[in-house]
Each structure stands twice: as C-alpha cells, then as structure tokens.
Amino acid sequence: MTRSPSLGEAARALIEAEYGLNVARFVHLATHSNVLYRVDLTDGRRLVLRVGEVAANTRANLEIEVAWLSSLRRDPHLNLAAPVPTPDGRLV
C-alpha cells in the first residue's frame, strides 16, 4: 500500500515542482493558524514557507496579504521577507 505524503513532503515537492527551486533542508518551524517551514535552498537562500487552510485563505485575501507585505518592504526601517514568485511570475 502506498502512503500519502505528509503536508511537509507535499509542500517541499510543490516548491521544487512549481517554483523550480532546489531544496537542501526543509524544517517545520511552527503550527498555529498556518504551518510554517524553514526552507534552505542549495544556492544558499533561506525562505519561510507558510501553508494555510484553504477555507481560511481565499485567493483575494492572499493577494491582499502579498500586496501589503510588498508595500511594507519598501520601508527602509523594516527587514521583511520578500514574496517569491513562481517562474511565470505568480505570487499566489
């Protein structure tokens, strides 16, 4: 019998397939209303991946959050993570 992949395994596979990124290390950080993972890439970049509940995160809400984060990143006094687009430029 084939077992289903865990959320972490599925998330890692998505990063590699949809974003074309090579993952060196993938570590669960926390679970709250979302699940957070630290993702270390083979090129040395470090990312945080947030996996949310589909019912709680509509596409419109996610687009607003990405726009807000992108706006906050323009403040030189804040050190925030940048949203990472897919190879075709999608952020959500």
C-alpha positions in Angstrom: 0.0 0.0 0.0 1.3 3.5 -0.9 1.2 6.0 1.9 0.0 9.6 1.3 2.7 12.2 1.6 2.8 14.4 4.7 2.0 18.1 4.5 5.7 18.8 4.7 6.6 16.4 2.0 3.8 17.7 -0.3 4.9 21.3 0.4 8.5 20.5 -0.4 7.5 18.8 -3.6 5.5 21.9 -4.6 8.4 24.2 -4.0 10.6 22.1 -6.2 8.0 21.5 -8.9 6.1 24.8 -9.1 9.0 27.2 -8.2 11.9 25.2 -9.7 13.9 25.6 -6.5 16.4 23.0 -5.2 15.7 22.4 -1.5 18.7 21.4 0.6 16.9 21.5 4.0 13.2 21.6 5.0 12.3 22.1 8.6 9.0 22.5 10.4 9.0 25.7 12.4 5.6 26.1 13.9 1.9 25.3 13.6 -0.7 27.9 14.5 -3.4 29.1 12.2 -0.9 28.3 9.5 2.0 25.8 9.3 5.4 27.4 8.8 8.5 25.8 7.4 12.1 27.0 7.0 13.4 26.2 3.6 17.2 26.3 2.9 18.0 26.2 -0.8 21.1 24.7 -2.4 22.0 28.2 -3.7 22.3 29.5 -0.1 19.0 31.4 0.1 16.7 30.9 3.1 13.0 31.1 2.9 9.9 30.7 5.1 7.0 28.8 3.6 3.6 29.4 5.1 0.9 26.7 4.4 -2.6 27.8 5.2 -6.0 26.3 5.4 -7.8 26.7 2.0 -11.1 27.6 3.7 -9.5 30.4 5.7 -7.3 31.9 2.9 -9.2 32.9 -0.2 -7.1 33.9 -3.2 -8.3 37.5 -2.7 -7.1 37.5 0.9 -3.7 36.1 -0.1 -3.4 38.7 -2.9 -4.1 41.4 -0.3 -1.5 40.0 2.1 1.1 39.8 -0.6 0.4 43.4 -1.7 0.6 44.5 1.9 3.9 42.7 2.5 5.3 44.1 -0.7 4.3 47.6 0.4 5.8 47.2 3.9 9.1 46.0 2.3 9.6 49.5 0.7 10.1 50.9 4.2 13.9 51.0 4.7 13.5 50.6 8.5 11.9 47.1 8.2 13.7 43.9 7.4 11.0 41.7 5.9 10.9 38.6 3.7 10.1 39.1 0.1 7.3 37.1 -1.6 8.9 34.6 -4.0 7.2 34.4 -7.5 6.8 31.3 -9.5 8.9 31.1 -12.7 5.9 32.6 -14.6 5.6 35.5 -12.1 2.7 34.4 -9.9 2.8 35.3 -6.3 -0.4 33.5 -5.3 
